[in-house]
Amino acid sequence: MKLKNILQIKSLEYEVDNQKIIKANSFNINYKEHKLILGNSGSGKTTLLNLMSGLLKPSGGEILFEGVKYSALNEKDLDILRAENFGFIFQKLNLIEYLSVKQNIALVNDNLNSFNIDKIISELGLAEKSNQRVKNLSFGEAQRVAIARGVINNPKVIFADEPTSALDDTNTEIVMKMIFDYADKNDSTLVVCTHDDRVKSFFSNPMVIK
């Protein structure tokens, strides 16, 4: 039985200064699928991720989430769609250094239950640092906070941009397992873009862009 598509990308194009970064790309992603987009620096993989998540507008083509065309939504409705359905794990962690671990995670949604925040902090081994400012964490600890922030809303789709680029082999294994565990637990679809070949072993049928 063929799974229903959660994301549909149709003849997608993106151009900057008359130069095409994305050229007529078409593919689908199914519910609960884990998709790897692999490519060298400058190949356009992060741009593709940002288009798929509605952070950028395409120059041509169409993107649909659960059958809804992004092009049919105004900015407010697109913001709501992202907030209610997507989680983000960025290469640059984008944490607010002067806020605590707990405060950074709570910024995702004003309605988050404090118990749920404490629970995920504990699961990530940061319970003793819940009220510590992010600027005083190690990079690995800060990355775990970024993962927590990306999955705390139980998103339908988790978008991860180069989640392992600054990690050694051991921590790459740890971080990818964390992301997969939360995606599987929440029945989330996972979309990862990276140039890191070490991540390939976690996925079947990676999509390579050049």
Secondary structure, 3 states (H helix, E strand, C coil): CCCCEEEEEEEEEEEECCEEEEEEEEEEEECCCEEEEECCCCCCHHHHHHHHCCCCCCCEEEEEECCEEHHHCCHHHHHHHHHHHEEEECCCCCCCCCCEHHHHHHCCCCCCCHHHHHHHHHHCCCHHHCCCEHHHCCHHHHHHHHHHHHHCCCCCEEEEECCCCCCCHHHHHHHHHHHHHHHHHCCCEEEEEECCHHHHHHCCCCEECC
